[in-house]
Amino acid sequence: MKKKETKNEPTFVYRDNTIADNEYVKWLSDVKARFHQSQIKAAIRVNTAMLEFYWSIGRDLVALRAEERWGAGVVKQFALDMRQAFPNETGFSDTNVKYMKRWYSFYYENITKSQQVAGQIRGSQISHQLGDQMESVEKSHQLGDQLEMPEIFGRIPWRHHVEIFTKSQSIEEAIFYINKVAEEGWSRNWLEDQMAAKRYLSQGAAITNFDKTLPAPQSELAKEMLKDEYNFEFLTMKAKYDEHDLEEALVNNITRFLLELGKGFAFVGRQMELRMDDETTFFPDLVFYHIPQKRYVIIELKAVKFEPEFAGKLNFYVTAADELLRGEGDNPSVGLVICKTAKKTIVEWSLKDINKPLGVASYQLREVVDRTVAELELRKKQLKEELK
């Protein structure tokens, strides 16, 4: 049906109960986005309320010294009583109630028994990431046995919390993963993979010369951007692969590669042309831009152990990136060699007199051994003989 057009009214076309008008479509899209955001906020509020309740149960069991007062079976009895009172609720299994107590105890004991925790965290390489959360935990320590749940905890699903506090060796490690889940939206499977790969230990641990080539605030931030080992387990490479094969596999899996690099990386190009003049052109393997730190990151891939000459070549590529890519407001570019293995002393000596900020890291992945047709036929023949 078509509405009559007048001087004061726009024309709307109704087809199958749909209004074909750009302003309406734009407004509808905005409303949908706001509704989606409201759903997310509502889910966070519900999650926060549930976690605050779980936290309060754990706090009560610790503060009341429940097992000393009422016996070792008090948790089991409490869980049973709560299930009988609220039969439609699923959070009152014996195991889950024990987790509530362990969750509260993990943070309470670390805060109350270690007076140096805050200083250790602020003096570490991840201080800028953990400072606010640690301060929140410290401020929450009130009135002896009372420890209020920090606000950021409400943004983490319960099963993520269980994974974190049961597998973390320290409060620093736990808060590191809490930050990652809150900021980067890690799924539980991804969290499990990252904890198994010891992401906390590898983050910011790459061998670099950043202390000498970047000013103090930037050097610490740039270190946090890199790892000492990258997990390429999402690739399956043949036994005899080279840098080109590795580069192609990573680009074909660029989403997983970006997740492994960490938050803030944007892919710029592969074998990106850096032209000095009409006769001189260079092609670094991979170019990324780190959005939070406003700097280009040049990555060279090596399917062999680290050799000193790798540093010299990458040093030139970083210089070229600063000259040809770096724009107004960008921070100095950095370079990263990702190789199969790297000996610390060789890397440190290689970077000692380099004037550009470079880092070196290793990687791990699965290799599938190639089997020729002849090998397969031979194995087939052997199996027949064994069956006879």
Backbone torsions as a table, in degrees:
resi	resn	phi	psi	omega
1	MET	NA	139.8	-177.5
2	LYS	-114.8	126.8	-179.6
3	LYS	-80.9	136.0	-179.8
4	LYS	-61.4	137.4	-177.9
5	GLU	-87.6	133.7	174.6
6	THR	-121.7	173.8	-179.0
7	LYS	-67.2	-29.7	-173.0
8	ASN	-101.8	-5.3	-175.7
9	GLU	-121.0	138.7	175.0
10	PRO	-72.8	164.9	179.6
11	THR	-91.1	128.7	175.6
12	PHE	-117.1	138.3	177.1
13	VAL	-113.5	122.9	-178.8
14	TYR	-102.1	117.4	174.8
15	ARG	-132.0	123.0	179.5
16	ASP	51.2	47.9	178.1
17	ASN	63.8	21.7	179.7
18	THR	-116.0	133.4	177.4
19	ILE	-93.4	119.0	-179.3
20	ALA	-94.4	79.5	178.7
21	ASP	-142.6	130.8	-173.4
22	ASN	-60.9	-42.0	-179.0
23	GLU	-65.2	-40.1	178.4
24	TYR	-65.0	-45.6	-179.5
25	VAL	-60.4	-41.2	178.9
26	LYS	-64.2	-43.9	179.1
27	TRP	-64.8	-41.6	179.2
28	LEU	-61.3	-42.5	179.0
29	SER	-62.0	-40.4	178.7
30	ASP	-63.9	-42.2	179.6
31	VAL	-64.3	-41.5	178.4
32	LYS	-61.2	-42.3	179.6
33	ALA	-64.3	-41.4	178.8
34	ARG	-65.3	-38.8	179.3
35	PHE	-65.0	-40.9	178.2
36	HIS	-61.5	-43.2	177.9
37	GLN	-63.1	-38.1	179.1
38	SER	-66.3	-35.2	176.7
39	GLN	-64.1	-42.8	178.9
40	ILE	-62.4	-45.4	179.6
41	LYS	-62.8	-40.2	179.2
42	ALA	-64.6	-40.7	178.9
43	ALA	-64.3	-39.5	178.4
44	ILE	-64.9	-41.5	179.0
45	ARG	-62.5	-42.7	179.1
46	VAL	-64.2	-44.6	179.6
47	ASN	-62.9	-42.1	179.8
48	THR	-62.8	-44.2	-179.7
49	ALA	-61.9	-42.5	179.0
50	MET	-64.6	-43.5	-179.2
51	LEU	-66.8	-38.4	176.8
52	GLU	-62.1	-36.6	176.9
53	PHE	-67.0	-46.1	177.7
54	TYR	-59.7	-42.1	179.7
55	TRP	-61.1	-41.6	-178.5
56	SER	-66.2	-35.0	176.5
57	ILE	-65.8	-46.8	177.9
58	GLY	-59.7	-41.4	179.5
59	ARG	-64.2	-41.0	178.9
60	ASP	-63.6	-45.1	-178.1
61	LEU	-62.1	-33.9	178.3
62	VAL	-77.8	-49.3	-175.3
63	ALA	-65.5	-36.6	-178.8
64	LEU	-82.6	-6.9	-174.0
65	ARG	48.7	54.9	-168.9
66	ALA	-57.4	-42.8	-176.4
67	GLU	-71.2	-33.0	174.9
68	GLU	-69.7	-37.2	-175.5
69	ARG	-78.7	-41.9	-171.8
70	TRP	-118.1	2.6	176.7
71	GLY	101.9	164.2	-174.5
72	ALA	-65.0	-22.2	-177.5
73	GLY	-89.4	9.8	-173.8
74	VAL	-65.8	-37.0	-179.6
75	VAL	-65.1	-44.4	178.7
76	LYS	-62.5	-41.6	179.3
77	GLN	-66.7	-41.1	179.1
78	PHE	-62.1	-43.9	179.9
79	ALA	-61.9	-41.2	178.9
80	LEU	-64.7	-44.7	-179.8
81	ASP	-62.4	-39.5	-179.6
82	MET	-70.2	-35.5	177.7
83	ARG	-67.5	-37.1	178.2
84	GLN	-69.0	-37.1	-179.6
85	ALA	-74.1	-33.3	-177.9
86	PHE	-130.3	73.2	-173.6
87	PRO	-63.9	-21.6	-178.4
88	ASN	-88.4	-6.2	179.0
89	GLU	-90.1	145.8	-174.1
90	THR	-109.4	4.2	-172.7
91	GLY	-96.3	9.9	-172.6
92	PHE	-114.6	38.3	171.0
93	SER	-73.3	159.5	177.8
94	ASP	-56.1	-44.7	-177.2
95	THR	-62.6	-43.0	-176.5
96	ASN	-67.5	-38.6	178.0
97	VAL	-65.4	-38.2	176.2
98	LYS	-63.2	-37.5	176.4
99	TYR	-63.2	-37.8	179.1
100	MET	-58.9	-44.9	179.9
101	LYS	-66.3	-44.5	-179.4
102	ARG	-63.0	-37.8	-179.9
103	TRP	-60.5	-51.6	179.7
104	TYR	-64.4	-44.1	-176.4
105	SER	-61.9	-37.3	-178.0
106	PHE	-56.0	-48.8	-177.9
107	TYR	-79.0	-40.1	-179.1
108	TYR	-60.4	-46.8	-177.4
109	GLU	-67.8	-37.9	178.5
110	ASN	-66.0	-36.9	-179.1
111	ILE	-74.0	-45.3	-173.5
112	THR	-80.1	-29.1	-174.7
113	LYS	-95.7	-15.6	-179.8
114	SER	-121.8	100.8	-179.4
115	GLN	-73.3	-12.0	-175.7
116	GLN	-100.9	3.3	-175.0
117	VAL	-56.6	-49.4	-175.8
118	ALA	-61.2	-44.2	179.8
119	GLY	-64.0	-38.2	178.8
120	GLN	-64.5	-41.4	-178.4
121	ILE	-67.6	-46.2	-175.9
122	ARG	-68.8	-21.4	178.2
123	GLY	-90.3	-1.4	-176.7
124	SER	-90.9	173.4	-178.5
125	GLN	-69.4	-21.6	-177.9
126	ILE	-98.4	19.4	-174.5
127	SER	-59.0	-40.1	-176.7
128	HIS	-67.7	-23.8	178.6
129	GLN	-83.1	-34.6	-172.0
130	LEU	-99.3	-13.4	-172.5
131	GLY	-53.7	-51.2	-177.0
132	ASP	-63.9	-43.0	-178.7
133	GLN	-67.3	-39.9	179.9
134	MET	-64.6	-40.2	178.3
135	GLU	-63.3	-37.3	177.8
136	SER	-63.5	-41.8	178.7
137	VAL	-65.1	-42.5	-179.6
138	GLU	-62.5	-45.0	-179.6
139	LYS	-65.0	-26.0	-179.0
140	SER	-76.8	-12.1	-178.5
141	HIS	-79.1	103.0	-173.2
142	GLN	-132.4	150.4	166.6
143	LEU	48.8	56.7	172.8
144	GLY	68.3	-100.8	-174.6
145	ASP	-87.2	11.4	-178.3
146	GLN	-102.8	124.2	175.7
147	LEU	-133.5	113.8	-178.2
148	GLU	-80.1	149.2	-179.2
149	MET	-71.4	124.9	177.4
150	PRO	-60.9	148.3	-174.7
151	GLU	-58.8	-40.3	-175.6
152	ILE	-63.6	-24.3	-179.5
153	PHE	-61.1	-30.2	-178.9
154	GLY	-67.5	-14.1	-179.5
155	ARG	-91.5	0.8	-176.9
156	ILE	-111.3	126.6	176.9
157	PRO	-60.1	152.3	-175.2
158	TRP	-57.6	-45.6	-176.9
159	ARG	-67.0	-28.3	172.0
160	HIS	-64.8	-43.9	178.7
161	HIS	-58.6	-44.6	-179.4
162	VAL	-60.0	-44.7	178.9
163	GLU	-60.0	-40.6	-175.4
164	ILE	-72.0	-51.8	-173.4
165	PHE	-76.7	-20.6	178.4
166	THR	-81.9	-20.1	-175.6
167	LYS	-114.9	-11.1	179.4
168	SER	-78.6	141.8	-179.9
169	GLN	-90.9	-10.6	-178.1
170	SER	-155.5	164.7	177.6
171	ILE	-67.8	-31.3	177.3
172	GLU	-61.5	-45.0	179.7
173	GLU	-64.5	-42.4	-179.6
174	ALA	-61.0	-46.0	-177.8
175	ILE	-69.4	-30.3	174.5
176	PHE	-58.3	-48.0	-178.8
177	TYR	-72.3	-33.4	175.2
178	ILE	-60.1	-44.2	177.3
179	ASN	-60.3	-44.4	-177.7
180	LYS	-63.1	-43.6	-179.9
181	VAL	-65.2	-43.6	-177.9
182	ALA	-67.6	-41.4	-174.1
183	GLU	-83.9	-35.2	-172.4
184	GLU	-111.6	-1.6	175.6
185	GLY	65.8	39.7	-178.8
186	TRP	-61.7	136.9	170.0
187	SER	-74.4	167.2	-179.8
188	ARG	-66.5	-38.9	178.4
189	ASN	-62.5	-41.0	179.3
190	TRP	-68.2	-38.3	176.0
191	LEU	-60.3	-45.4	179.2
192	GLU	-59.9	-43.4	179.8
193	ASP	-63.2	-42.8	-177.7
194	GLN	-69.1	-36.2	177.5
195	MET	-70.5	-38.3	177.5
196	ALA	-64.0	-33.7	178.9
197	ALA	-84.0	2.4	179.1
198	LYS	57.2	50.5	-178.8
199	ARG	-58.4	-35.6	-178.5
200	TYR	-60.1	-40.3	-177.7
201	LEU	-76.0	-30.9	-175.9
202	SER	-85.5	-24.7	-177.6
203	GLN	-62.9	125.0	178.0
204	GLY	75.7	10.8	-175.0
205	ALA	-104.6	5.6	177.7
206	ALA	-63.3	148.9	177.1
207	ILE	-77.2	123.0	-176.8
208	THR	-138.2	170.5	170.6
209	ASN	-113.4	23.6	-173.9
210	PHE	-60.6	-32.7	-179.5
211	ASP	-60.3	-31.0	-177.3
212	LYS	-94.9	-21.6	-171.8
213	THR	-111.5	-6.9	178.3
214	LEU	-130.3	148.1	175.6
215	PRO	-63.4	156.9	-170.9
216	ALA	-49.2	-52.4	-178.0
217	PRO	-62.3	-41.1	-178.2
218	GLN	-70.4	-35.8	-176.7
219	SER	-62.6	-42.6	179.2
220	GLU	-65.9	-42.4	178.7
221	LEU	-64.5	-42.3	-179.1
222	ALA	-64.7	-36.5	176.9
223	LYS	-61.3	-41.2	-179.2
224	GLU	-65.0	-19.7	-178.0
225	MET	-73.7	-23.5	-173.1
226	LEU	-111.7	157.8	173.0
227	LYS	-114.4	164.9	176.1
228	ASP	-87.2	-20.2	177.3
229	GLU	-146.2	133.9	179.4
230	TYR	-106.2	138.7	-177.0
231	ASN	-96.2	106.2	178.0
232	PHE	-103.5	32.8	-179.3
233	GLU	-63.4	-15.8	177.7
234	PHE	-75.8	-5.9	175.1
235	LEU	-101.1	149.4	171.3
236	THR	-125.1	107.1	-174.1
237	MET	-106.3	146.4	172.9
238	LYS	-67.5	158.4	-174.1
239	ALA	-59.1	-40.0	-179.2
240	LYS	-103.9	86.1	177.3
241	TYR	-119.5	157.9	179.2
242	ASP	-122.5	-174.0	-178.0
243	GLU	-59.4	-38.8	-179.8
244	HIS	-62.6	-44.0	178.9
245	ASP	-62.4	-43.3	-179.6
246	LEU	-64.6	-43.7	179.4
247	GLU	-61.8	-45.2	-179.1
248	GLU	-64.1	-41.0	179.8
249	ALA	-63.9	-40.2	-179.6
250	LEU	-68.6	-41.1	179.0
251	VAL	-66.3	-37.0	177.1
252	ASN	-67.7	-19.7	177.0
253	ASN	-119.0	45.6	-170.0
254	ILE	-63.5	-32.8	179.5
255	THR	-64.0	-46.4	178.5
256	ARG	-65.9	-36.8	179.4
257	PHE	-64.4	-42.7	178.5
258	LEU	-63.1	-38.8	176.9
259	LEU	-62.9	-39.4	-179.7
260	GLU	-70.5	-35.2	176.9
261	LEU	-64.4	-38.0	178.3
262	GLY	117.5	175.9	-175.2
263	LYS	-65.6	139.8	171.3
264	GLY	101.2	-9.5	-178.3
265	PHE	-85.1	135.9	174.3
266	ALA	-122.5	133.7	-178.6
267	PHE	-78.1	125.8	-179.3
268	VAL	-100.1	-47.5	-179.5
269	GLY	-180.0	160.6	176.3
270	ARG	-110.6	135.8	-177.4
271	GLN	48.7	46.3	-176.0
272	MET	-70.6	132.3	-176.2
273	GLU	-72.8	124.2	172.5
274	LEU	-115.1	99.4	-172.5
275	ARG	-98.1	119.7	176.4
276	MET	-82.6	-44.3	177.8
277	ASP	-155.6	-171.4	-175.9
278	ASP	-64.8	-20.0	-175.5
279	GLU	-110.6	-12.2	-173.3
280	THR	-123.5	114.1	-179.8
281	THR	-137.1	141.5	179.5
282	PHE	-126.6	153.9	-174.8
283	PHE	-134.2	89.7	174.5
284	PRO	-64.9	153.9	-175.8
285	ASP	-58.2	-60.6	-175.2
286	LEU	-137.2	139.5	177.5
287	VAL	-122.7	128.5	176.8
288	PHE	-124.2	163.4	173.0
289	TYR	-126.1	126.9	178.3
290	HIS	-93.3	107.9	-170.7
291	ILE	-64.6	-48.9	-178.8
292	PRO	-60.2	-37.6	-177.9
293	GLN	-93.9	-3.1	175.9
294	LYS	52.1	58.5	178.8
295	ARG	-150.3	149.5	173.0
296	TYR	-80.3	144.5	177.2
297	VAL	-124.1	116.9	-178.6
298	ILE	-99.2	123.2	-176.8
299	ILE	-115.0	127.4	172.3
300	GLU	-109.2	129.5	-179.0
301	LEU	-100.3	135.9	178.3
302	LYS	-134.7	124.9	-179.4
303	ALA	-90.2	21.6	179.8
304	VAL	-134.1	179.1	177.1
305	LYS	-69.2	159.3	-178.3
306	PHE	-66.4	136.3	174.6
307	GLU	-123.5	145.5	-176.2
308	PRO	-55.8	-32.6	-177.8
309	GLU	-66.9	-18.9	177.7
310	PHE	-61.1	-36.5	-177.7
311	ALA	-66.6	-41.0	-179.1
312	GLY	-64.0	-42.7	179.7
313	LYS	-65.2	-44.6	-179.8
314	LEU	-66.5	-35.6	177.0
315	ASN	-56.5	-41.6	179.0
316	PHE	-67.2	-42.5	-179.6
317	TYR	-61.6	-38.8	178.8
318	VAL	-67.2	-39.6	175.2
319	THR	-60.0	-44.0	179.4
320	ALA	-63.5	-39.3	178.7
321	ALA	-63.8	-41.2	178.1
322	ASP	-63.7	-37.2	-178.0
323	GLU	-77.3	-36.9	-170.6
324	LEU	-106.5	-24.9	-175.5
325	LEU	-111.2	-37.2	-174.3
326	ARG	-62.2	127.6	-179.0
327	GLY	-109.3	-178.4	179.9
328	GLU	-64.3	128.7	-178.8
329	GLY	93.9	-12.5	177.3
330	ASP	-78.8	144.5	173.5
331	ASN	-83.6	165.4	-179.3
332	PRO	-55.1	141.2	177.4
333	SER	-69.6	155.7	175.5
334	VAL	-128.0	157.7	179.5
335	GLY	-119.5	149.9	179.6
336	LEU	-139.7	123.4	170.5
337	VAL	-94.9	123.9	173.8
338	ILE	-111.1	110.8	-174.3
339	CYS	-124.8	174.8	-175.3
340	LYS	-67.5	-46.6	175.9
341	THR	-144.8	161.1	179.8
342	ALA	-152.4	126.8	174.9
343	LYS	-87.0	128.5	-171.7
344	LYS	-56.0	-47.3	-175.4
345	THR	-64.6	-41.7	179.3
346	ILE	-62.9	-42.0	179.1
347	VAL	-64.1	-46.8	-178.3
348	GLU	-60.8	-43.6	178.4
349	TRP	-65.3	-37.3	-178.8
350	SER	-66.6	-33.0	-177.9
351	LEU	-90.4	-8.4	-170.5
352	LYS	-57.1	-44.4	-175.9
353	ASP	-108.6	15.6	176.8
354	ILE	-79.7	137.7	-174.7
355	ASN	-97.9	-2.8	176.5
356	LYS	-108.3	149.9	-178.9
357	PRO	-71.1	112.2	-178.7
358	LEU	-126.4	153.4	174.7
359	GLY	-136.6	158.4	179.0
360	VAL	-131.9	133.0	179.2
361	ALA	-138.3	165.3	176.5
362	SER	-112.5	177.2	178.2
363	TYR	-140.8	163.2	172.9
364	GLN	-133.5	145.5	177.6
365	LEU	-158.9	173.6	177.2
366	ARG	-90.1	142.8	175.0
367	GLU	-120.0	134.4	177.1
368	VAL	-105.2	124.5	-177.2
369	VAL	-73.4	131.7	176.4
370	ASP	-70.8	139.0	173.7
371	ARG	-123.7	122.1	179.7
372	THR	-74.0	164.4	178.0
373	VAL	-58.6	-39.8	-179.5
374	ALA	-62.1	-41.9	179.0
375	GLU	-63.1	-41.3	179.6
376	LEU	-65.5	-41.1	178.2
377	GLU	-64.4	-38.8	178.9
378	LEU	-64.2	-43.1	179.4
379	ARG	-65.4	-37.3	178.4
380	LYS	-62.4	-42.2	178.2
381	LYS	-64.3	-40.1	179.1
382	GLN	-63.6	-40.9	179.0
383	LEU	-63.8	-39.0	177.6
384	LYS	-62.0	-43.1	179.2
385	GLU	-62.8	-41.4	179.8
386	GLU	-64.7	-37.8	178.9
387	LEU	-65.4	-37.1	177.5
388	LYS	-63.8	NA	NA
